[in-house]
Amino acid sequence: MQQQSGKAVLTDLRMGQAPSYVFSFALAEQPAGAAATANTWQPITPVTVGSRSSAGEVLRWLWPRLLGQPLPPPR
């Protein structure tokens, strides 16, 4: 977990679709001007941080790969 731009961001490493093995989510934020203490963090609805391939893009890539075409992974 780390602080990024006033938000608490949790990073999770697991086996996903290459090259997107890392998932990061903002879970809390600090009110403007608040000092970074345990009492100032406010929970927020989790928000994905960073970018990943869309499901449609991955599925369009997956079918030819299942048929043996040597394609690079989606971005």
C-alpha positions in Angstrom: 0.0 0.0 0.0 1.3 3.5 -0.8 0.2 7.1 -1.0 -0.3 8.5 -4.5 -1.7 12.0 -5.0 -3.5 12.1 -1.7 -5.0 8.6 -2.1 -4.2 5.3 -0.4 -3.5 2.9 -3.3 -3.3 -0.9 -2.7 -1.4 -2.9 -5.3 -2.1 -6.6 -5.8 0.3 -8.8 -7.8 -1.3 -12.0 -9.3 -1.3 -14.0 -12.4 -3.5 -12.2 -14.9 -3.5 -11.5 -18.6 0.0 -10.6 -19.8 1.4 -8.0 -19.5 -1.1 -6.8 -16.9 0.0 -8.8 -13.8 -0.5 -5.9 -11.4 -3.8 -4.6 -10.2 -3.9 -1.3 -8.3 -6.9 0.3 -6.5 -7.4 3.6 -4.7 -9.2 2.7 -1.4 -9.1 6.0 0.6 -8.3 9.6 0.3 -7.2 12.5 2.4 -9.3 15.7 2.6 -7.5 18.7 1.1 -5.0 20.2 3.5 -5.2 17.3 6.0 -2.0 15.9 7.5 -1.2 12.2 6.8 -2.4 10.5 10.0 -4.6 7.5 10.5 -7.5 9.7 11.5 -7.6 11.8 8.3 -8.1 9.1 5.7 -11.6 8.8 4.4 -12.7 5.5 2.7 -13.9 5.8 -0.9 -15.5 3.4 -3.3 -12.5 1.5 -4.8 -11.2 2.9 -8.1 -8.9 1.1 -10.5 -5.6 3.0 -10.9 -3.7 2.6 -14.1 -4.9 1.0 -17.3 -5.5 -2.5 -18.5 -6.7 -4.1 -21.7 -10.5 -4.1 -22.2 -12.3 -7.5 -22.0 -13.4 -7.2 -25.7 -9.8 -6.6 -26.8 -8.6 -9.6 -24.8 -11.3 -11.9 -26.1 -10.6 -10.9 -29.7 -7.0 -11.8 -29.1 -7.7 -15.0 -27.1 -9.7 -16.9 -29.9 -6.9 -16.8 -32.5 -4.3 -17.7 -29.8 -6.4 -20.8 -28.9 -6.3 -21.7 -32.6 -2.5 -21.5 -32.4 -1.7 -18.1 -34.0 1.5 -16.6 -32.5 0.2 -13.2 -31.6 1.7 -10.7 -29.1 -0.5 -10.0 -26.0 -3.0 -7.1 -26.1 -1.7 -3.8 -24.6 
